[in-house]
Amino acid sequence: MRILRPGADNAEALAWLERALGQTRNGGQKRLENLLEIVRADIVLEMRLAIGALDGKPPSDGEIGSG
């Protein structure tokens, strides 16, 4: 396992996940779609923490991806 730099690698992983989510939605693979959504939420959270977007507080609207 290699250690990833914050930022660029997370963006690449997020782009890959978006493509994979599109394929699973088109293929009707609901369980895999749910798992990928969980991973996506974690990556978005990591990205927001890396840039200090959360300031140690959870988003007020409950959405991880919204700003």
Contact map, one row per residue, 1 for C-alpha under 8 A:
1110000000000000000000000000000000000000000000000000000000000000000
1111000000000000000000000000000000000000000000000000000000000000000
1111100000000000000000000000000000000000000000000000000000000000000
0111110011000000000000000000000000000000000000000000000000000000000
0011111111000000000000000000000000000000000000000000000000000000000
0001111111000000000000000000000000000000000000100100000000000000000
0000111111100000000000000000000000000000000000100100000000000000000
0000111111110000000000000000000000000000000000000000000000000000000
0001111111111000000000000000000000000000000000000000000000000000000
0001111111111100000000000000000000000000001001100000000000000000000
0000001111111110000000000000000000000000000000000000000000000000000
0000000111111111000000000000000000000000000000000000000000000000000
0000000011111111100000000000000000000000001000000000000000000000000
0000000001111111110000000000000000000001001100000000000000000000000
0000000000111111111000000000000000000000000000000000000000000000000
0000000000011111111100000000000000000000000000000000000000000000000
0000000000001111111110000000000000010001000000000000000000000000000
0000000000000111111111000000000000000000000000000000000000000000000
0000000000000011111111100000000000000000000000000000000000000000000
0000000000000001111111110000000000010000000000000000000000000000000
0000000000000000111111111000000010011000000000000000000000000000000
0000000000000000011111111100000000000000000000000000000000000000000
0000000000000000001111111110000000000000000000000000000000000000000
0000000000000000000111111111110110000000000000000000000000000000000
0000000000000000000011111111110010000000000000000000000000000000000
0000000000000000000001111111100000000000000000000000000000000000000
0000000000000000000000111111100000000000000000000000000000000000000
0000000000000000000000011111110000000000000000000000000000000000000
0000000000000000000000011111111110000000000000000000000000000000000
0000000000000000000000011001111111000000000000000000000000000000000
0000000000000000000000000000111111100000000000000000000000000000000
0000000000000000000000010000111111110000000000000000000000000000000
0000000000000000000010011000111111111000000000000000000000000000000
0000000000000000000000000000011111111100000000000000000000000000000
0000000000000000000000000000001111111110000000000000000000000000000
0000000000000000100110000000000111111111000000000000000000000000000
0000000000000000000010000000000011111111100000000000000000000000000
0000000000000000000000000000000001111111110000000000000000000000000
0000000000000000000000000000000000111111111000000000000000000000000
0000000000000100100000000000000000011111111100000000000000000000000
0000000000000000000000000000000000001111111110000000000000000001100
0000000000000000000000000000000000000111111111000000000000000000000
0000000001001100000000000000000000000011111111100000000000000000000
0000000000000100000000000000000000000001111111110000000000000001100
0000000000000000000000000000000000000000111111111000000000000001100
0000000001000000000000000000000000000000011111111100000000000000000
0000011001000000000000000000000000000000001111111110000000000000000
0000000000000000000000000000000000000000000111111111110000000000000
0000000000000000000000000000000000000000000011111111111100000000000
0000011000000000000000000000000000000000000001111111100000000000000
0000000000000000000000000000000000000000000000111111100000000000000
0000000000000000000000000000000000000000000000011111111100000000000
0000000000000000000000000000000000000000000000011111111000000000000
0000000000000000000000000000000000000000000000011001111111100000000
0000000000000000000000000000000000000000000000001001111110000000000
0000000000000000000000000000000000000000000000001001011111000000000
0000000000000000000000000000000000000000000000000000011111100000000
0000000000000000000000000000000000000000000000000000010111110100000
0000000000000000000000000000000000000000000000000000010011111111011
0000000000000000000000000000000000000000000000000000000001111110000
0000000000000000000000000000000000000000000000000000000000111110000
0000000000000000000000000000000000000000000000000000000001111111000
0000000000000000000000000000000000000000000000000000000000111111110
0000000000000000000000000000000000000000100110000000000000100111110
0000000000000000000000000000000000000000100110000000000000000011111
0000000000000000000000000000000000000000000000000000000000100011111
0000000000000000000000000000000000000000000000000000000000100000111
